[in-house]
Amino acid sequence: MVYYDHPGGGGVFWVGSVTFGGSLVVDDKLSQMVKNVMNRYTLESKSDLL
């Protein structure tokens, strides 16, 4: 799993696993982590528009 914030404002969240998507349904901690990552990207992109 890789999480990288680019200095130019972009970012990368990468998971090198075929079974990652299926794991989201059964692993609450993993699901919360993905929600946190998505919220961070969403909040940052909205604040950039203001």
CYANA upper distance limits for C-alpha pairs under 8 A (distance plus 0.5 A):
  1 MET  CA     13 PHE  CA      7.98
  1 MET  CA     14 TRP  CA      6.16
  1 MET  CA     15 VAL  CA      5.04
  1 MET  CA     16 GLY  CA      6.87
  2 VAL  CA     12 VAL  CA      7.81
  2 VAL  CA     13 PHE  CA      6.13
  2 VAL  CA     14 TRP  CA      5.55
  2 VAL  CA     15 VAL  CA      6.99
  3 TYR  CA     11 GLY  CA      7.98
  3 TYR  CA     12 VAL  CA      6.15
  3 TYR  CA     13 PHE  CA      5.11
  3 TYR  CA     14 TRP  CA      7.09
  4 TYR  CA     11 GLY  CA      6.01
  4 TYR  CA     12 VAL  CA      5.55
  4 TYR  CA     13 PHE  CA      7.08
  5 ASP  CA      9 GLY  CA      7.56
  5 ASP  CA     10 GLY  CA      6.74
  5 ASP  CA     11 GLY  CA      4.91
  5 ASP  CA     12 VAL  CA      7.05
  6 HIS  CA     10 GLY  CA      5.59
  6 HIS  CA     11 GLY  CA      5.74
  6 HIS  CA     12 VAL  CA      8.26
 11 GLY  CA     41 TYR  CA      8.36
 13 PHE  CA     37 VAL  CA      8.39
 15 VAL  CA     20 PHE  CA      7.72
 19 THR  CA     23 SER  CA      6.79
 20 PHE  CA     24 LEU  CA      7.19
 21 GLY  CA     25 VAL  CA      8.15
 22 GLY  CA     26 VAL  CA      8.02
 23 SER  CA     27 ASP  CA      6.35
 23 SER  CA     30 LEU  CA      8.14
 24 LEU  CA     28 ASP  CA      7.58
 24 LEU  CA     30 LEU  CA      6.62
 24 LEU  CA     31 SER  CA      5.56
 25 VAL  CA     31 SER  CA      7.93
 27 ASP  CA     31 SER  CA      6.73
 28 ASP  CA     32 GLN  CA      6.63
 29 LYS  CA     33 MET  CA      6.71
 30 LEU  CA     34 VAL  CA      6.88
 31 SER  CA     35 LYS  CA      6.77
 32 GLN  CA     36 ASN  CA      6.64
 33 MET  CA     37 VAL  CA      6.83
 34 VAL  CA     38 MET  CA      6.63
 35 LYS  CA     39 ASN  CA      6.45
 36 ASN  CA     40 ARG  CA      6.63
 37 VAL  CA     41 TYR  CA      6.92
 38 MET  CA     42 THR  CA      6.54
 39 ASN  CA     43 LEU  CA      6.36
 40 ARG  CA     44 GLU  CA      6.56
 41 TYR  CA     45 SER  CA      6.63
 42 THR  CA     46 LYS  CA      6.73
 43 LEU  CA     47 SER  CA      6.68
 44 GLU  CA     48 ASP  CA      6.77
 45 SER  CA     49 LEU  CA      7.25
 46 LYS  CA     50 LEU  CA      7.53
